[in-house]
Amino acid sequence: MTPTTPTPAPADPAATEAPATRPEPTPTPGADARPAPRVVVVGGGPGGYEAALVARRLGADVTVVERAGLGGSAVLTDVVPSKTLIATAEWMTIAERAPDLGIRLDIPASPADDAAPSADGDPGRRRRHSVDMAAVNARVRDLAQAQSQDIRTRLEREGVRVVIGHGRLDGPERVVVTGDDGERVLDADVVLLATGATPRTLPDARPDGERILTWTQLYHLAELPERLVVVGSGVTGAEFAGAYVSLGSQVVLVSSRDRVLPGEDADAATMLEEVFRARGMEVVGQARATAARRTDDGVVVTLADGREITGSHVLLAVGSIPSTADLGLAEAGVRTTPSGHIEVDKVSRTSARGVYAAGDVTGVLPLASVAAMQGRIAMSHALGDAVAPLKVRGVAANIFTAPEIATVGLSERALVERDAHFVTHTLPLARNPRAKMLGVRDGFVKLFAHSTAGTVLGGVVVAPRASELIFPITLAVAHGLTVDDVASAFTVYPSLSGSIAEVARVLHHTE
């Protein structure tokens, strides 16, 4: 489906380092001794388990209630498995560049193949690439389960209790947990709701886990889809469409808008769509899917204009809905937004005293890093530690396509809508010496800066590992650095990050 804070806990749900065991908190002897505050966290995803760690370090008695497994959907069905699958597909993308670097991957599969032409027309040799989808998905599931267990082990080492079951509010200071062994009641001074979100579906396209799929069901496929229809061209749809076309599937990407990634930087989205098409993907724009039905050997997707698209499988990537069912929100006085998300302020407080919320259930930003930050902020605020309100402007986001698209700060669209005074410059990655060495042609670095102060307002990186390259721009945005500050810092030569400094030099600020 991926922050700064005074605490050392990692924002990345894939982090696995286990800290030293901490003893149970004990009240200070004396007449003024008070029991440790009781914290109940409902939901064990990044927002939940990061909150639990902070609360424990601040001396609270902490219980995490999770019905599926520690790590939540981020670890079990979303971020960790999807990015593992994408990382696997990336090897195929890298292999595509091999001939440009003078590397031949055409190996006869058997003596009988010697007469078969290769993909580049060279007779006598045939490219031998194949994907064992069952093995790929087994590894994906194993990594997700291992990460979930690592998180549980860490929480228990820190003294956090873990209860498996469904938690719901029974008023603002009580959580009722329903599990296999019946119901139990947990009294709480502070409650954090971090129940996440679930995939949205279409009324006439009900997932069956075999041919009609959500992104949580892809990891049980034993064979690579021959022809995958992806409905939805947002981040999730674009990521999976790119991964499966790299793995070798025929992919049809259905977009209800005029281009893929309609909410992202226009230049980045246009470049990615061009790359998709060059790799053989069929992109169907301005087409809204209304239904999907199974046939004897595949699926048929019906569009609003009556057209039909056939495929072997269909992936529904049409957004998500907050997991707020049966949480007892109204009874506890917790307000929700018109979209069904829990309403929170900048320190994650809800409208009910002592009840906080974090992550996708709040609708702030659907990122694991934001969920983790919200959870940490919530516990610091609730337990009286120093805390700064959430600032989403400094949040870096990444789309794990090939190339990746990373953004931070204000977008060009937002700057134009605000009538802001800004300057911008874009440098194609093909001019970068390191990119040339790697055979990378697609990508660019773009910066936005205040036209008079020179302050870096935002940036876009389209490149392999853009998720790593965006960090220096994130630092610049977070700390109010100018383009001259960025330009004056040394970069390694040759390096892809050198393009960031070069763009900053072009935007050199003069009073």
C-alpha positions as CSV (number, residue, x, y, z in Angstrom):
1,M,0.0,0.0,0.0
2,T,5.5,3.5,3.9
3,P,8.9,11.4,10.2
4,T,10.6,12.7,13.1
5,T,10.0,12.5,16.8
6,P,11.9,12.6,20.0
7,T,11.5,8.8,20.5
8,P,13.9,6.4,18.8
9,A,11.2,4.0,17.6
10,P,11.3,3.5,13.8
11,A,8.5,4.8,11.6
12,D,9.0,2.1,9.1
13,P,6.8,-1.0,9.7
14,A,9.6,-3.2,8.3
15,A,12.0,-2.2,11.1
16,T,12.9,-5.2,13.2
17,E,15.5,-4.2,15.7
18,A,14.6,-5.3,19.2
19,P,15.5,-2.9,22.0
20,A,16.6,-4.0,25.4
21,T,13.9,-5.4,27.7
22,R,12.3,-2.8,29.9
23,P,10.9,-3.7,33.3
24,E,7.2,-3.2,34.3
25,P,6.7,0.3,35.6
26,T,6.5,0.5,39.4
27,P,5.0,3.4,41.4
28,T,7.4,5.5,43.5
29,P,7.0,4.5,47.1
30,G,5.3,7.0,49.3
31,A,1.9,8.6,50.0
32,D,1.7,10.2,46.6
33,A,2.4,7.0,44.6
34,R,0.0,6.7,41.7
35,P,-0.8,3.6,39.6
36,A,0.6,3.7,36.1
37,P,-1.9,5.1,33.5
38,R,-3.8,2.4,31.6
39,V,-3.5,2.7,27.9
40,V,-5.5,0.4,25.5
41,V,-4.6,0.5,21.8
42,V,-7.1,-1.0,19.4
43,G,-5.3,-2.0,16.3
44,G,-1.7,-3.3,16.0
45,G,-0.6,-1.6,12.8
46,P,2.1,1.1,12.6
47,G,0.0,3.7,14.4
48,G,-0.9,1.2,17.1
49,Y,2.3,-0.5,17.8
50,E,4.4,2.7,17.6
51,A,2.0,4.3,20.1
52,A,2.3,1.3,22.4
53,L,6.1,1.6,22.4
54,V,6.0,5.3,23.3
55,A,3.3,4.8,26.0
56,R,5.4,2.0,27.5
57,R,8.5,4.1,27.6
58,L,6.5,6.9,29.4
59,G,5.6,4.4,32.1
60,A,2.1,3.4,31.1
61,D,0.5,0.0,31.5
62,V,-0.2,-0.9,27.9
63,T,-2.4,-3.4,26.1
64,V,-2.7,-3.8,22.4
65,V,-5.8,-5.4,20.9
66,E,-5.5,-6.8,17.4
67,R,-7.8,-9.2,15.6
68,A,-5.6,-10.3,12.7
69,G,-1.9,-10.1,13.6
70,L,0.6,-7.5,14.8
71,G,1.6,-5.1,12.1
72,G,-2.0,-4.9,10.9
73,S,-2.8,-4.7,7.2
74,A,0.3,-2.6,6.6
75,V,2.5,-5.6,7.4
76,L,0.2,-8.5,6.6
77,T,-1.7,-7.5,3.4
78,D,-0.6,-4.0,2.3
79,V,2.8,-2.3,2.6
80,V,5.2,-5.1,3.4
81,P,3.8,-7.7,0.9
82,S,3.1,-5.3,-1.9
83,K,6.6,-3.8,-1.7
84,T,8.1,-7.2,-1.5
85,L,6.3,-8.2,-4.7
86,I,7.3,-5.0,-6.4
87,A,11.0,-5.5,-5.3
88,T,10.8,-8.9,-6.9
89,A,9.4,-7.4,-10.1
90,E,12.2,-4.9,-10.1
91,W,14.7,-7.6,-11.0
92,M,12.9,-8.1,-14.2
93,T,13.0,-4.4,-14.9
94,I,16.7,-4.3,-14.3
95,A,17.2,-7.2,-16.6
96,E,15.5,-5.3,-19.4
97,R,18.4,-2.8,-19.3
98,A,21.1,-5.5,-19.5
99,P,21.5,-5.5,-23.3
100,D,22.1,-1.8,-23.2
101,L,25.1,-2.4,-20.9
102,G,26.5,-5.2,-23.1
103,I,25.2,-8.1,-21.0
104,R,23.5,-11.0,-22.8
105,L,20.9,-12.9,-20.9
106,D,19.8,-15.1,-23.8
107,I,20.6,-18.6,-22.8
108,P,19.2,-21.7,-24.6
109,A,16.7,-23.4,-22.4
110,S,17.5,-26.7,-24.1
111,P,19.3,-27.9,-27.3
112,A,16.0,-27.8,-29.1
113,D,15.8,-24.1,-28.5
114,D,19.0,-23.3,-30.3
115,A,17.1,-22.6,-33.5
116,A,14.5,-20.4,-31.8
117,P,15.0,-16.6,-32.3
118,S,15.6,-14.5,-29.3
119,A,13.6,-11.4,-28.3
120,D,16.0,-9.2,-30.2
121,G,15.9,-11.3,-33.4
122,D,19.2,-13.1,-32.9
123,P,18.7,-16.6,-34.3
124,G,20.0,-19.6,-32.4
125,R,19.4,-18.2,-28.9
126,R,16.3,-17.6,-26.8
127,R,15.8,-15.5,-23.7
128,R,15.0,-17.7,-20.7
129,H,13.1,-15.8,-18.1
130,S,10.3,-17.2,-16.0
131,V,8.5,-16.3,-12.8
132,D,7.4,-19.0,-10.4
133,M,4.4,-17.1,-8.9
134,A,3.7,-19.7,-6.3
135,A,7.3,-19.3,-5.0
136,V,7.2,-15.5,-5.2
137,N,4.0,-15.3,-3.2
138,A,5.1,-17.9,-0.7
139,R,8.1,-15.7,0.0
140,V,5.9,-12.6,0.2
141,R,3.6,-14.3,2.8
142,D,6.5,-15.7,4.8
143,L,8.2,-12.3,5.0
144,A,4.9,-10.6,6.1
145,Q,4.3,-13.3,8.8
146,A,7.9,-13.0,10.0
147,Q,7.7,-9.3,10.3
148,S,4.4,-9.6,12.2
149,Q,6.1,-12.0,14.6
150,D,9.1,-9.7,15.0
151,I,6.7,-6.8,16.0
152,R,4.9,-9.0,18.5
153,T,8.2,-10.2,20.0
154,R,9.4,-6.6,20.4
155,L,6.2,-5.4,22.0
156,E,6.2,-8.3,24.5
157,R,9.9,-7.6,25.3
158,E,8.9,-4.0,26.2
159,G,6.2,-5.3,28.5
160,V,3.2,-4.6,26.3
161,R,0.3,-7.0,26.6
162,V,-1.1,-8.3,23.4
163,V,-4.7,-9.5,23.2
164,I,-6.1,-11.1,20.1
165,G,-9.7,-10.2,19.3
166,H,-12.0,-7.4,18.1
167,G,-12.0,-4.3,20.3
168,R,-14.8,-1.8,20.6
169,L,-15.5,1.2,22.9
170,D,-18.0,0.8,25.7
171,G,-17.9,4.5,26.6
172,P,-14.7,6.5,26.4
173,E,-12.9,4.7,29.2
174,R,-13.6,1.1,28.5
175,V,-12.8,-1.4,25.7
176,V,-14.7,-4.6,25.2
177,V,-12.7,-7.3,23.5
178,T,-14.4,-10.2,21.7
179,G,-12.1,-13.2,21.0
180,D,-12.2,-16.9,20.6
181,D,-12.4,-17.3,24.4
182,G,-15.4,-14.9,24.8
183,E,-15.5,-11.3,26.0
184,R,-13.3,-9.4,28.3
185,V,-13.4,-5.8,29.5
186,L,-10.4,-3.5,29.6
187,D,-10.6,-0.3,31.7
188,A,-8.5,2.5,30.3
189,D,-7.4,6.0,31.1
190,V,-6.4,6.5,27.4
191,V,-7.6,4.7,24.3
192,L,-6.1,4.9,20.9
193,L,-8.1,3.7,17.9
194,A,-5.8,2.5,15.0
195,T,-8.0,0.1,13.1
196,G,-6.9,1.1,9.6
197,A,-8.9,0.7,6.4
198,T,-10.1,-2.0,4.1
199,P,-10.3,-2.2,0.2
200,R,-13.3,-0.6,-1.4
201,T,-15.2,-2.8,-3.8
202,L,-17.8,-2.2,-6.5
203,P,-21.5,-3.4,-6.0
204,D,-21.3,-5.4,-9.2
205,A,-17.7,-6.6,-8.8
206,R,-17.6,-8.8,-5.7
207,P,-14.1,-10.2,-5.0
208,D,-13.9,-14.0,-4.9
209,G,-10.2,-14.4,-4.2
210,E,-9.7,-16.3,-7.4
211,R,-10.4,-14.2,-10.4
212,I,-11.9,-11.0,-9.0
213,L,-9.4,-9.7,-6.5
214,T,-8.5,-6.9,-4.1
215,W,-4.9,-6.2,-3.4
216,T,-5.1,-8.2,-0.1
217,Q,-5.9,-11.4,-2.1
218,L,-3.2,-11.3,-4.8
219,Y,-0.6,-13.1,-2.6
220,H,-2.4,-16.4,-2.9
221,L,-2.1,-16.8,-6.7
222,A,-0.3,-19.9,-7.7
223,E,0.2,-18.7,-11.3
224,L,1.1,-15.4,-13.0
225,P,-2.1,-13.9,-14.4
226,E,-2.0,-14.1,-18.2
227,R,-4.0,-10.9,-18.7
228,L,-4.6,-8.8,-15.6
229,V,-7.2,-6.0,-15.8
230,V,-6.4,-3.4,-13.1
231,V,-9.3,-1.1,-12.3
232,G,-8.1,2.1,-10.8
233,S,-5.1,4.2,-11.7
234,G,-4.2,5.7,-8.4
235,V,-1.1,4.8,-6.4
236,T,-2.2,1.2,-5.6
237,G,-3.4,0.5,-9.2
238,A,-0.3,2.0,-10.8
239,E,2.1,0.1,-8.4
240,F,0.5,-3.3,-9.1
241,A,0.0,-2.7,-12.8
242,G,3.7,-1.8,-13.1
243,A,4.8,-4.8,-11.1
244,Y,2.8,-7.3,-13.0
245,V,3.8,-6.0,-16.4
246,S,7.4,-6.4,-15.3
247,L,6.7,-9.9,-14.1
248,G,5.4,-10.8,-17.6
249,S,1.6,-10.4,-17.4
250,Q,-0.4,-8.6,-20.1
251,V,-1.8,-5.7,-18.2
252,V,-4.8,-3.4,-19.0
253,L,-5.0,-0.4,-16.7
254,V,-8.4,1.2,-16.5
255,S,-8.4,4.8,-15.4
256,S,-11.5,6.9,-14.8
257,R,-9.4,10.0,-15.5
258,D,-7.5,11.2,-18.5
259,R,-4.2,9.9,-17.2
260,V,-2.7,7.6,-14.6
261,L,-2.0,9.0,-11.1
262,P,-4.4,12.0,-11.5
263,G,-3.5,13.3,-8.0
264,E,0.2,13.4,-8.5
265,D,2.7,15.7,-10.3
266,A,1.5,16.0,-13.9
267,D,5.0,15.7,-15.4
268,A,5.8,12.6,-13.3
269,A,2.4,11.0,-14.1
270,T,2.9,11.6,-17.8
271,M,6.4,10.1,-17.8
272,L,5.2,7.0,-16.0
273,E,2.3,6.5,-18.4
274,E,4.8,6.7,-21.3
275,V,7.0,4.1,-19.6
276,F,4.0,1.9,-19.0
277,R,2.9,2.0,-22.6
278,A,6.5,1.4,-23.8
279,R,6.5,-1.8,-21.8
280,G,3.4,-3.0,-23.5
281,M,0.8,-2.0,-21.0
282,E,-2.6,-1.0,-22.4
283,V,-3.9,2.1,-20.6
284,V,-7.6,2.8,-21.0
285,G,-8.3,6.4,-20.0
286,Q,-11.5,8.2,-19.1
287,A,-13.2,4.9,-18.6
288,R,-15.1,4.0,-15.4
289,A,-15.6,0.3,-14.6
290,T,-19.0,-0.6,-13.3
291,A,-19.0,-4.4,-13.0
292,A,-16.9,-7.5,-13.3
293,R,-18.1,-11.0,-13.8
294,R,-16.4,-14.4,-14.1
295,T,-16.5,-16.5,-17.2
296,D,-15.5,-20.1,-17.7
297,D,-11.8,-19.2,-18.1
298,G,-11.5,-15.6,-16.9
299,V,-13.3,-12.3,-16.3
300,V,-15.2,-9.6,-18.2
301,V,-15.0,-6.0,-16.9
302,T,-17.9,-3.8,-18.0
303,L,-17.3,0.0,-18.5
304,A,-19.9,2.7,-18.0
305,D,-20.1,3.3,-21.7
306,G,-20.9,-0.3,-22.4
307,R,-17.5,-1.5,-23.5
308,E,-16.2,-4.8,-22.2
309,I,-12.6,-5.8,-21.4
310,T,-11.7,-9.4,-21.1
311,G,-8.9,-10.8,-18.9
312,S,-7.8,-13.8,-16.9
313,H,-8.0,-11.8,-13.6
314,V,-9.2,-8.4,-12.5
315,L,-7.7,-6.4,-9.6
316,L,-9.9,-3.8,-7.9
317,A,-7.9,-0.8,-6.8
318,V,-10.6,1.7,-6.3
319,G,-9.6,3.1,-2.9
320,S,-10.3,2.1,0.7
321,I,-12.9,2.7,3.4
322,P,-12.1,3.3,7.1
323,S,-12.5,0.3,9.4
324,T,-15.0,1.8,11.9
325,A,-17.7,-0.8,11.9
326,D,-18.7,-2.0,15.4
327,L,-16.2,0.3,17.2
328,G,-18.9,1.9,19.4
329,L,-17.9,5.4,18.2
330,A,-21.3,7.2,18.4
331,E,-22.0,5.7,21.9
332,A,-18.6,7.0,23.1
333,G,-19.1,10.4,21.6
334,V,-16.5,10.0,18.9
335,R,-17.3,12.1,15.8
336,T,-16.7,11.0,12.3
337,T,-16.4,12.9,9.0
338,P,-18.8,12.6,6.1
339,S,-16.4,10.1,4.5
340,G,-16.7,7.9,7.7
341,H,-13.2,8.6,9.0
342,I,-12.6,9.4,12.7
343,E,-12.2,13.2,13.2
344,V,-9.0,14.1,14.9
345,D,-7.0,17.3,15.6
346,K,-3.2,17.9,15.1
347,V,-2.3,15.8,18.2
348,S,-4.7,13.0,17.3
349,R,-7.4,13.7,19.8
350,T,-11.0,12.7,18.9
351,S,-14.1,14.5,20.2
352,A,-14.3,12.1,23.2
353,R,-12.1,12.8,26.1
354,G,-9.2,10.4,26.5
355,V,-9.8,8.8,23.1
356,Y,-7.3,9.3,20.3
357,A,-7.0,7.9,16.8
358,A,-4.2,7.3,14.3
359,G,-3.6,6.0,10.8
360,D,-5.8,5.3,7.8
361,V,-9.0,5.3,10.0
362,T,-8.5,9.1,10.4
363,G,-8.1,9.9,6.7
364,V,-5.2,12.3,7.2
365,L,-2.7,10.7,4.8
366,P,-2.8,7.0,4.0
367,L,0.9,6.4,4.8
368,A,2.5,4.1,7.3
369,S,4.9,6.8,8.3
370,V,2.0,9.2,9.1
371,A,0.2,6.6,11.0
372,A,3.2,5.9,13.1
373,M,3.8,9.6,13.8
374,Q,0.2,10.1,14.7
375,G,0.4,7.3,17.2
376,R,3.5,8.6,18.8
377,I,2.2,12.1,19.0
378,A,-1.1,10.8,20.6
379,M,0.7,9.0,23.4
380,S,3.1,11.8,24.1
381,H,0.2,14.2,24.3
382,A,-2.0,11.9,26.4
383,L,0.8,11.1,28.9
384,G,2.2,14.6,29.3
385,D,5.4,14.4,27.3
386,A,6.6,17.3,25.2
387,V,5.1,17.0,21.7
388,A,4.7,19.0,18.5
389,P,1.5,18.9,16.4
390,L,1.5,16.9,13.2
391,K,2.9,18.8,10.2
392,V,2.0,17.1,7.0
393,R,3.9,19.5,4.8
394,G,7.1,17.7,5.6
395,V,5.8,14.2,4.9
396,A,7.6,12.5,2.0
397,A,5.6,10.1,-0.1
398,N,6.7,7.5,-2.6
399,I,5.0,5.5,-5.4
400,F,6.8,2.2,-5.9
401,T,6.6,2.0,-9.6
402,A,9.6,1.7,-12.0
403,P,10.8,4.4,-12.0
404,E,9.6,5.4,-8.5
405,I,8.0,8.8,-7.9
406,A,8.8,10.6,-4.7
407,T,7.3,13.9,-3.5
408,V,7.6,16.2,-0.5
409,G,6.3,19.6,0.4
410,L,4.0,21.7,-1.7
411,S,3.1,20.4,-5.1
412,E,3.2,22.6,-8.3
413,R,-0.6,22.4,-8.4
414,A,-0.9,23.7,-4.8
415,L,1.5,26.5,-5.4
416,V,-0.4,27.7,-8.5
417,E,-3.7,27.5,-6.7
418,R,-2.3,29.6,-3.8
419,D,-1.0,32.1,-6.3
420,A,2.4,31.6,-4.6
421,H,5.6,33.4,-5.7
422,F,7.8,30.5,-6.7
423,V,10.3,29.4,-9.2
424,T,11.0,25.8,-10.5
425,H,13.4,23.9,-12.5
426,T,13.5,20.3,-13.8
427,L,16.6,18.4,-14.7
428,P,16.2,15.2,-16.8
429,L,17.9,12.2,-15.2
430,A,19.3,11.2,-18.6
431,R,21.9,14.0,-18.2
432,N,23.2,12.5,-14.9
433,P,26.5,10.6,-15.4
434,R,25.6,7.9,-12.8
435,A,22.3,7.4,-14.6
436,K,24.1,6.9,-17.9
437,M,26.4,4.3,-16.3
438,L,23.3,2.4,-15.0
439,G,21.5,2.6,-18.3
440,V,18.7,4.7,-16.7
441,R,16.9,7.0,-19.2
442,D,13.6,7.8,-17.6
443,G,13.3,10.2,-14.7
444,F,14.0,13.7,-13.5
445,V,14.5,16.0,-10.5
446,K,12.3,19.0,-10.0
447,L,12.5,21.6,-7.2
448,F,10.1,24.4,-6.2
449,A,11.6,27.5,-4.3
450,H,10.3,30.8,-3.1
451,S,11.1,33.4,-5.8
452,T,12.4,36.0,-3.3
453,A,13.5,34.1,-0.2
454,G,14.9,31.1,-2.1
455,T,13.4,28.7,0.5
456,V,12.8,25.1,-0.8
457,L,9.0,24.7,-0.9
458,G,8.8,21.2,-2.4
459,G,10.2,18.7,-4.8
460,V,9.6,15.7,-7.1
461,V,12.1,12.9,-7.9
462,V,11.3,10.4,-10.6
463,A,14.1,7.8,-10.6
464,P,15.1,4.3,-9.4
465,R,15.2,4.5,-5.6
466,A,13.5,7.9,-5.6
467,S,12.3,6.9,-2.1
468,E,16.0,7.3,-1.0
469,L,16.8,10.3,-3.1
470,I,13.9,12.4,-1.7
471,F,15.4,12.6,1.8
472,P,17.7,15.6,1.3
473,I,14.8,17.5,-0.2
474,T,12.7,16.4,2.8
475,L,15.4,17.8,5.1
476,A,15.4,21.1,3.2
477,V,11.6,21.4,3.4
478,A,11.4,20.4,7.0
479,H,14.1,22.9,8.2
480,G,13.4,25.8,5.8
481,L,16.7,25.5,3.9
482,T,17.3,27.6,0.8
483,V,18.3,26.4,-2.6
484,D,21.8,27.9,-1.9
485,D,22.0,25.7,1.3
486,V,21.3,22.7,-0.8
487,A,23.6,23.8,-3.6
488,S,26.6,24.4,-1.3
489,A,26.5,20.9,0.2
490,F,28.9,18.3,-1.3
491,T,27.5,15.4,-3.3
492,V,29.4,12.3,-4.3
493,Y,30.5,12.2,-8.0
494,P,29.1,10.4,-9.8
495,S,25.7,10.0,-8.0
496,L,22.1,10.4,-8.7
497,S,21.8,12.8,-5.8
498,G,24.2,15.1,-7.7
499,S,21.2,16.1,-9.8
500,I,19.5,17.5,-6.7
501,A,22.4,19.9,-6.1
502,E,22.6,20.8,-9.8
503,V,18.9,21.8,-9.8
504,A,19.5,23.9,-6.7
505,R,22.4,25.6,-8.4
506,V,20.2,26.6,-11.3
507,L,17.8,28.1,-8.8
508,H,20.6,30.0,-7.1
509,H,19.0,32.8,-5.0
510,T,20.2,36.3,-5.3
511,E,18.8,39.2,-3.2
